[in-house]
C-alpha cells in the first residue's frame, strides 16, 4: 500500500487536505470520490510532487496576454468535464489538456492553470489570470461547481452553453456577411465605373457637340467629382469608420449604438431576438448551476451583448435586492416582450425559473434561425436590384446621347 497526499473540495465548498492509503493512484481517486470530494490535487507521498511544483513555479506566463479561440474553449471545457467525471484529479486533467492542446495560446493557458493549481489555488482563482480566455460567466460557474462539488456537471453545462452561443453567433455572422460583402462589391463596381469607365466617354461627348440628357450630365458631374476628390473621399470614409469605432467604445456611444441597432427596420427585430436568446440562456445556465440570483444578474448585465438590455437588468437588480420578484421591474422595460416577462413570473412562482428560461432561449434561437433564412432570401434579390439600378443607370447615361444622335441622323435621312 502507498500513501497519497490530496487536496479536495467538500460538497459544502470547504477545502480539505490529508493523506490516504491505496494500492494505486486510481484506487485513491475512487476512494476519495466515494466521499463526494472534488479532487484538486493528488500526489504520492515522497514522490516527485515537490519537484513538479518547483518546476512549475518559475514560469512567467503574462496571463493577460494568453488568448484562445472560442472553439478551443468548448473542446477544453468538454474534455475537462469528461476527465473529471471519469475520476482524474483536476491537476492531472489540466496537464493532459495542456499536452494535447493544438494552439500555443491554449497550451500556455493550461500550463498557467497547472502552475497555479499545483501551487494551491482553486481552479476558479487560477482562471482569473487568463482573462482573455475565461470570462466572468465562465469563472463564476466554475466557482459554483467547486462549491457544490458537481464540477463535471457544471463543466458539461458550460460546454453546452458555449456551443449554443457559438451557434447563435454563426447565425448572426451568416446574416450579416452576405449583405456587407454585397454592398462592398456594389460600391466597388460603382467606383470603378465612375472613375475608370465614364471619364473615357467625356471627350467623345464633347467632340460630338450635342445637348446631353440630364442623366448624362449628372453622371459626368459625379464622375468628375469622384476623380478630383478620390483621396479625400477615401480618407473621409476611413476617418468616419475610425471615429464611429472610437465613439462606440464610450458609454454614451455604446448605449446609443445598441439602441439604434434595435430600431433598424429589418435587422432590429433580429438583434432583439439574439439579445433575448443570449439573456435567457445565460440566466438559465447560471441559475441551474447554483449561482445566487444577485450574482446571476451581475453576470447577465455584462454578457447580454446589448447595453439597453444590460441597463434594464441592472435596474431590476436593485428591485430584487429589496426582496421583489424579478418579473415586476422587467414588466416596465419595453425591451422585454410580454411573453418573456410572463414566463419569468410563472417560473418564479413555480420554482422552475431555469426551465422556463431555457424554453425562452430555445424559442428565440429557432426564431433567429428562421429570420436569418428569410433575410438571406430577401436580401439577395434586393441587392441584385440595387446593383442593377446603379449599373443600368450608368450604362443608360452613357448610351443615351449616342442613341439620340443615331435617332437624329436617321430622321435627317
Helices and strands as residue ranges (DSSP letters): E 2-9, E 15-22, H 25-33, E 38-44, H 49-57, G 63-65, H 70-85, H 90-100, H 104-118, H 123-127, H 136-148, H 151-192, I 193-197, H 199-208, H 214-228, H 230-248, H 251-263, H 267-288, H 293-303, H 307-321, H 326-330, H 338-350, H 353-412
